[in-house]
């Protein structure tokens, strides 16, 4: 339970983790879904994934 709360707490502050088996290139960015919360995420820089506001 504590691990679930701390994992989703990171998503509240826009620090997501992609589903690594499902990362695709859209021609400009790498995109995927967050492993923890399921929202669409876009890679901002190496190792930094932020919520993709175009995929709400």
Secondary structure, 3 states (H helix, E strand, C coil): CHHHHHHHHHHHCCCCCECHHHCEECCCCEEEEECCCCCEEEEEECCEEEECCCCC
